[in-house]
Amino acid sequence: MSDLFNVPPQVKPNSTKFCRTCLYRQRWECGNSVIQYCSKRKSNRTFNGLLKIKVTNPACSFYEDDVVWVNNEIKRK
């Protein structure tokens, strides 16, 4: 009976890719706030047809890196 609840803890893998560094992320200013959208993923609920995202979301299958290392410095494409 003691083996019933002895389940080893599951560890979630840490994702190294986030929406923050995606090439398809768009920043829109709306009044005093900045709203970010994904230009690859569509939504029927927004006025522009793009999916609203949070930059801390793990990357989706459309992810392409928008940063490049040049002379040990990060540059945006």
N, C-alpha and C positions, 0 to 999 in steps of 0.2 A: 504494500500500500504506500510505502514511502517513495517508491519510484514514480508514482503518478505525477508529482509536481516537480521533479528534478529535471528541469529543462535547462540546457546550457544557454547562457545569455547570447543573443545575436547582436553582432556589432554591425552598424551600418557603414558601408564604405564611404570615405570622404571623397566627395566629388571635387575635382580641381577645375572644372569648367562651370562657369556661371553665366547668366544672361548679361552680367555687367561687362564682359569682355567679348560679346558676340558682335559680329560684323553687321547683323541685321537689326540691332537695337536702334530705335529712334526715340529722341527726346523731344517732347512737345511742351511748350510753355502755355499754361492756361491760368491767366491771372497771376497770382503770386506763387503758384505751385508748378512743379515740373512732373509731367506724366510720361511714362516710358511705355513704348509699344514695340511689338515684334513685327517686322515687315513681312515675315514668311508665314506666320500663323494668323489665320483669319478669324474674325468674330462677327456675329450678327448683332451683338449688343452694344457696340460702340459706333459713334457717328462716322468714323473714318474707315470702318471695316477691319481694323487691325486689333489684334489681341493685346489687352493691357497686361503688362508684366511687372514683376518686382525684380530688381537687379540681383537679389540674393537667391533667386530660383536656380535650381540646377539646370544645366543646359539641356536642350532638347536635341533631337536627331538632326535638325537643320544647322546646328552650331558651326560657325566658322570663326576662327580667331581673328580679331581685328588689330592685334598688337604684334609688332615685329621687333626682334632684338637687333639693334644696329650699334656697333661699337660699345657693347655692354650697356646700352640705354634702351628703354622701351619707347617705341614710336608707334603711333596709330597709322593704320593704312589710309 
